[in-house]
């Protein structure tokens, strides 16, 4: 029984929406979910790195998953939020925010309910996907957040969050009309 308790989070996933598609992250990589706030643009970063937010006095880089996956820019709505995740690469841990159109729920799926990633038919690279689950008649794309970003992209995101002054006039809200 104790072994089951230690793996409890292994089958829990935070589900969220990007462009009407349902995605999930293992709950173990999620720290919290925030309402969308002002994002401070950081010069000379890739387009999908939208900037940084002030999270309890710490600058945290924010990435736009829709842009990373070629879905276009996330638009500000009443449901738009930032999922704060911890990403690991080569033993290094980076905290970043990921924009989502909306967050749905924490969903439990046993490993028997998860199919391998498809070889084709999705615009997201197969190596980013841990597997495919189902909720009713909708598929859930389960992402491996540790593989979505390259080492270079994570370094750029981490650098965006280090030592950047949150100066007046640099805060940029996510555009509703762009």
SULRAGI-V432000 format. One record per pair of residues at least 12 apart in sequence whose ideal C-beta (glycine too) atoms are under 8 Angstrom apart, sorted by the first residue. I is the first residue (numbers start at 1). J is the second residue. Records with the same first field share a line. If there is no record, write none. Layout:
I: J  J
This chain:
9: 26  27  28
10: 26  28
11: 108  109  110  111
12: 26  27  106  107  108
13: 25  26  27  106  107  108  109  133  140  142
14: 27  30  33  83  103  105  106  107
15: 103  104  105  106  107  135  140
16: 81  83  100  101  102  103  104
17: 100  101  102  103  104
18: 65  66  69  71  74  100  101
19: 66  71  72  101
21: 141
22: 104  135  138  139  140  141
23: 65  100  140  141  142  143
24: 107  133  140  141  142  143
25: 83  85  142  143  145
26: 130  142  145
27: 106
29: 85  86  87  145  146
30: 83  84  85
31: 84  85  86  95
32: 84
33: 81  82  83  84  103
34: 53  55  81  82  83  84  97
35: 81  82
36: 76  80  81  82  99  173  174
37: 53  82
38: 53  171  172  173
39: 51  52  53  62  171  172  173  174
40: 52  53  54  59  164  166  170  171  172
41: 170  171  172
42: 61  160  164
45: 156  157  160
46: 153  156
47: 67
48: 63  64  65  67  68
49: 61  62  63  64  153  156  157  160
50: 62  63  64  99  174
51: 160  172
52: 160  161  164  166
53: 82  97
54: 166
55: 84  97
58: 161
59: 160  161  162  163  164  166
60: 84  95  96  97  161
61: 96  97  157  158  160  161
62: 82  96  97  98  99
63: 96  97  98  99  149  157
64: 99
65: 98  99  100  148
66: 99  101
68: 148  149
69: 123  124
70: 123
71: 123
73: 174  175  178
74: 99  100  101  174
75: 174  175  176  177  178
76: 173  174  175  176
77: 101  102  176
79: 101  102  103
80: 99  100  101  102  174
81: 99  100  102  103
82: 97  98  99  100
83: 97  98  100  103
84: 96  97
85: 97  98  145
87: 145  146  148  149  154
88: 146
89: 146  149  151  154
90: 151
92: 154
94: 154  157  158
96: 157  161
98: 145
99: 174
107: 133  135  140
109: 133  140  142
113: 133  134
114: 130  131  132  133  142
115: 131  132  133
116: 131  132
117: 129  130  131  132
118: 132
122: 141
124: 141  143
127: 144  147
128: 143  144  147  148
129: 141  142  143  144
130: 142  143  144
